[in-house]
Amino acid sequence: MSSRYFALLDIGGTDLKSALVEVGTTRLEKISRRAIPPFIPQMGPKREVDPRAVAGACNKLLQEMLEEGDKFNGLLISGQMGGWLLSDEKNQPITNLVSWQDLRSERKAINGRAISDVAKELFGKEWLAETGNEMRAGLPVVGLFEYFGLQKPTGGKMRFHSFISWVAAALSNNYVFSVHPTDFAASGLYQIYRKTFARDVLDRLGTELLMPSIQEDLHIVGYSGVLDCPVYCAVGDQQASLFGAGLDGVSTVVNIGTGGQVARLANEPFQDSAQVRPYFDSKYIVTKTHLPSGRALTAFLKVLRSDSLSEDDFEWMSDAAIKTETGIERDVVNFEREILQFKSAPNFESVETIASSVIHGIVQKYVEALELIGHRKGSPLLFAGGVGQKMKALPILIGDATESRVFISDTDETTLQGLANLAAGL
């Protein structure tokens, strides 16, 4: 007998993941993944991906979901925020998909300053506060500032898409140019409290861009010919993961996977120094993102152990950190530079000492981030993400340092679970 499902698709920085959830349940089924197409090589500081390759890989995942007789009520999408693409009015790409990891804005302007610094000064302090207090090299509005400073439009109007809203368009027939605020707010072009575009900043880009409509509900933007069902607007993977992990008004979520972040619901006036992002049901989260996480741990471990890592290697590193605190400061943010330094220096440290110092360095960054977002000592900490769930030293040490009760999320796939929970409300 056939069943009815929602199809779920998560477009991560490393993997594309898919799953099914039967209508009337929130239980994930048929979880699958494949590597996201790699960055286009030899582009210097640019981090771009071929949009057609991404759309093709996503379509293959959708085709794999098909079972004879099954019917679909809809396709829900989440994914990496802070990427972008320009298209024509028919959603055909003009640029590649630009990753949130893009570093083009760190190049020097004519006066020798980084382009990102010039952009920040030009856009003004009010812009930063109104768009959520996020300033980083790969912020889409800063990338657009660099792009239009070097490349003048050849005529015709261009649509601005987020990374994942363009994927939703590419997977849709009859696409409606509309987005969800959890996705679009990471562009630097959305005034999150006024719930409107940062028009002054758009004017300073020196060209006319077509912008999507923004709707706070989970709304339909197209129709999937592959699955024969509606396509819903893409939502931010951080917010989906928090929803899947069980974020509530009391707990703070510590998500340590390939990337790392801490977040809680904004229950009191926002702090000027922390990032604020839209959440679901017109709520907000206060957060600190881009914390050292799985990428840094893996890079250090490959030097200490081998290029071929297993779960035993991560357990060894975790045990080393629990057994001893070295007091050695390790630069876990700029981990590539740190690794080069200790590889070239005389080796007076044991591998256990280095492993422990790496873990304690990461713990310190999370403790600082928790303080920044207003986590209260003693309040519950909910750990999600594969690294945070499986490397026991991290929740133990972070919990001890903040005098907090620690809980581990009971799902390995919090982002897909968040989509499943959203589907249950449709």
Buried (B, 14 or more C-beta within 10 A) or exposed (E): EEBEBBBBBBBBBBEBBBBBBBBEEBEBBBEBBBEBBEBBEEEEEBBBBBBEBBBEBBBBBBEEBEEEEBEBBBBBBBBBBBBBBBBEEEBEBEBBBBBBBBBBBBBEBEEEEBBBBBBBEEBEEEBBBBBBBBBBBBBBBBBBBBBBBEEEBEEEEBBBBBBBBBBBBBBBEEBBBBBBBBBBBBBBBBBBEEEEBBEEBBEBBEBEBBBBEBBEEBBBBBBBEBBEBBBBBBBBBBBBBBBBBBBEEEBBBBBBBBBBBBBBBBEEEBBEEBBBBBBBEEEBBBBBBBBBBBBBBBBBBBBBBEEEBEEEBBBBBBBBBEEBEBEEEBBBBEBEEBBEEBEEEEEEBEBBBBBBBBBBBBBBBBBEBBBBBBBEEEBBBBBBBBBBBBBBBBBBBBBEBBEBEBBBBEBBBBBBBBBBBBBEEE
